[in-house]
């Protein structure tokens, strides 16, 4: 089954959700079925960049936003944007700052402060790394500064 509706208060966004029977699908299928389609752009909602949510033009920098979400999740075990509904999640991705990495894992402020700077830099398209190599460079510099 596929559900499609218009996002309230935003005429440019339509959303569709493919739904499968919970009892008949594997965990992986349930995750994939929880993919929203926004016009011609699509993606797993938790990893979508603000420009994807708004159906603005995207480029490789959008992938760097998603990579930042993955880095956050790998580091903290949680997602940077938490919400009870998809509408609320989409709103937070577009309008809110992520939950501070250091609020979730206070020890990271001491052990890996560079992660906060990197993750903070991927939120806004205008401030985001222009190329993945720049993000990788900053990660390597931070990792190399760690003294075990």
PyMOL commands that set and color helices and strands:
alter all, ss='L'
color gray80, all
select helices_A, chain A and resi 22-24+27-33+45-47+50-53+60-76+86-95+101-104+108-111+113-121+132-145
alter helices_A, ss='H'
color red, helices_A
select strands_A, chain A and resi 2-6+14-18+35-38+41-44
alter strands_A, ss='S'
color yellow, strands_A
deselect
rebuild
show_as cartoon
